[in-house]
Amino acid sequence: MKHVTFHLSLTKQSQKSSFPPLSQQSTQHPPNSFISNAPPHHHHHLIPPPQNPTMILFFNPLILFFIFITTTTTAADILPGQSLSASNPTVKWSSPNNTFSFGFISNTPNTNTFFVAITYNDIPVWKAGGDTGVADSTATITLLSDGNLRLVNASGSVVWQSNTAGRGVTSAAIDDSGNFVLRNGTVSVWSTFDNPSDTILPGQNFTVNNVLRSGLYSFRLIDSGNLTLRWNDSIVYWTLGLNSSVNANLTSPSLGLQSIGILSLSDPRLSSSVIMAYSSDYAEGPDIFRFTKLDNDGNLRIYSSSANNPNVRWAAVSDQCQVFGYCGNLGICSYNGSDPICGCPSQNFDPIDPVDSRKGCRRKVEIENCPGSSTMLELDNARFLTYPPELSSQVFFIGISACRLNCLVSGSCIASTSLSDGTGLCYLKVPSFVSGYQSPALPSTSFLKVCGPVAPNPSGGSGTGTRWKLRPWVVVVAVVGTLFGLVIAELGLWFWCCRNSPKLGVLSAQYALLEYASGAPVQFSYKDLQRATKGFKEKLGAGGFGAVYRGVLANRTTVAVKQLEGIEQGEKQFRMEVATISSTHHLNLVRLIGFCSEGRHRLLVYEYMKNSSLDNFLFTPEERLQSGKMLNWESRFNIALGTARGITYLHEECRDCIVHCDIKPENILLDENYNAKVSDFGLAKLVNPKDHRYRTLTSVRGTRGYLAPEWLANLPITSKSDVYSFGMVLLEIVCGRRNFEVSEQTNRKKFSVWAYEEVDKGNIEAIIDTKILNHEQVDMVQVRRVVEVSFWCIQEQPSQRPMMGKVVQMLEGVAEVEKAPAPKAGTAMDGSVAGTSVNMSSSVSTFAPSMLQPSSSSSLQTPKGSSFASGMNVEKVSSSLLHSDTM
């Protein structure tokens, strides 16, 4: 065997540029400034250096091949002449932090063909040539010496190229944002950000010169600032534009996606960015990767990816069947549950591809080949989609019969739709491509020209032309069912007559106790709760959701009965929400025992807390406190920690995140051992009758003094809003006074600002409640930690506030607490009515198929949807909340 000798210099500088590490792992911490993170750890598996400056290595061919592999996958610049091959798809060019990679990926399900793509954790975010850049298994992509990046098959045929020959390209690289750049020195000549395929990444500027493509669909930003989705570069089936209050004539608009999930429009003529769409998980999670993608079904979506699992967080077209051409030519889109499905109009048609129903249908007999006369197939509750530019030339004001006949006698018309919504509109479809939509909710009738006779699709409920026969087993089932029904009716009558019997009452109480012990919510009648509360006589208190009364059940269990106000939900939805609340079991949450839902009455039955709520201990003057009602510092700290654990369970440990929306001392109850238990969780969703598919609340109840600043900005309310409220409660636990109190002692300043200034001056004792400072030795280290945590929680920007799980760690001393930035001097939420419950609206993160409602302020900028596309109602946020795009 031949020996190959290499002489390696082992100086410190040359060790960095010698053989690359065989593997490299980088632990990256999220940029949470409130935690002191250790520097990233890099583990390098290197060939150990010898003692002398010369090393002799013996290489066999396998080692040479392995070193070749490792050198081609480093994050160094790619030089002219370097290439990648589809025959070895594991070799890729990676970004410095190994987050993004550039290389070949398999074209599933056809594994014999490949794309050249940029991927994030195996999720493709850019493809060379888009859908047309399909290469064979022996293809290569090379950075040529003339500066052109070219993808060729083994035959030499060019699949795709960057067209940068002769422009002085000296190197290429992929950066940590996912942008692959061809450079002339340090100047960018060409980049994937400037030449997108179907995806927009955070930090990427999408201009009027760019276009996203996926199949026949495209997404563009036009000069007016409108966002448009088109089919075949002609039919505009969705548009989203600026509100009419924005009078600026845009010069160079650009669209960008912030990493926190905001899709916004910028222009030199605009004073600040205009928000076009929110991701439903806006500002949540520091380790979430978000991107905007045009899918092959024609819908533009925002995705959030965590642990290689991308989830849809926003969709431009909320009704997929309204995407033009979704089911192909002559195809009809409908729904099977919540999933869109494609089918043919009738048995006069065959699917073009039996395997892929989205490719459309064709007539079994074309109209020009029809041996007889053509006729019109009638489709109830169906519509043939008509969008610009077809809209102006195909609309007529005629009745349903004329709409059918005019199309039948016209040689150019192949289909028509008559609207039954009172407008009298008729669409006569003259092009060769028609896209259909059928739904029981559509107030329209459509007609399609076919060669007679008409052969409608079979109905799902009955056969055609067959006589129904009475079978013996049907008779047996009917008789048995009737007898069973009579028995049930007799038992029900007996129960109705005897339900007030004392013996039966004991049995009912025992059954309810058994049901409660099993963890299931017990259903009470309104009369039962009237009797238990003695006609709602003993009132314990009242909050934003209704009054609370003391009651005693038939089994002698003392309970708290809450009469809910403002409930507009139906019976079924109310029961589902109650089931969700009752399924949350935690030491620091008040347990729901049962409920009542009769007519307009909606009541909830909770376990009774002997020591009432926290506010009775914090804000009652010392001279009025009863003996034994004084909370020492240790008890206060345990209450704060228990409350944080309860909220953490709601946010991070439940199957669905539950945002409380009304964290305040009145909703922190204390049991006989002074353990904190959070109450009223889950009620914000009960009161709001609107849809919550995207986990942001559109109309919730809160309390002044505890509301987060995003209420003012009309931003979606997330779990970070609860963090703000909890921060205010933490300050009150330490200080023993309301956070919205302004006095001479605070120099007429907002309390949180005054407290921060005192702590900053080292005078922390000035803010501690005198009721504990005068009676015990306080752990000042623990107090300082609690105060610092509270300052982090009440930061104006949601992205600067920690998650509740991190708050628990900081309170426990597990995570180090850095010094927080100073709170803002004040917001419009601080006012004279502080402490009272209010109803407010927050911006909607979803698109609705209705027209945009007028803005509440002329200074607000909102996007506006057209009448034929899904609109949205979002308002401009304050600039201080917009500028943060990281967690």
Secondary structure, DSSP 8 states (H G I E B T S, - for coil): ----------SHHHHHHSS--S-EEE------TTS------EEE------SSS-------HHHHHHHHHHHHTSSS-B-TT-EEETTSTT--EE-TTSSEEEEEEEETTEEEEEEEEEEETTEEEEETTGGG--EETT-EEEE-TTS-EEEE-TT--EEEE---TTS---EEEE-TTS-EEEEETTEEEEETTTS-SSEE-TT--EETT-EEEETTEEEEE-TTS-EEEEETTTEEEEEEEE-TT-----SS-EEEE-TTSEEEEE-TTSSS-EEEEE-TTTT--TT-EEEEEE-TTS-EEEEEESSS-EEEEEES-SSGGGSTTTT-TT-EEEEETTEEEEE-SSTTEEES-SS-GGG-EEESS-GGG-SS-EEEEEEETEEE---TTSTTTSEEE--HHHHHHHHHH-SS--EEEEE-SSS-EEEEE-SS---EEE-TT--EEEEEEEESS------SS--SS------HHHHHHHHHHHHHHHHHHHHHHHHHHHTT-HHHHHHHHHHHHHHHHTT--EE--HHHHHHHTTTTTSEEEEETTEEEEEEE-TTS-EEEEEE--S----HHHHHHHHHHHHT---TTB--EEEEEEETTEEEEEEE--TT-BTHHHHSS-GGGS-TT----HHHHHHHHHHHHHHHHIIIIISSS----S--SGGGEEE-TT--EEE-STTHHHHH--S--TTS-BSEEEEETTS--GGGTTT--B-HHHHHHHHHHHHHHHHH-S-TT---GGGTTS-HHHHHHHHHHTT-GGGGS-HHHHTTS---HHHHHHHHHHHHHHT-SSGGGS--HHHHHHHHHTSS---------S--TT-STTTTSEEEEE----S-BSS-----SSTT---EEE-TTS-B-------HHHHS----
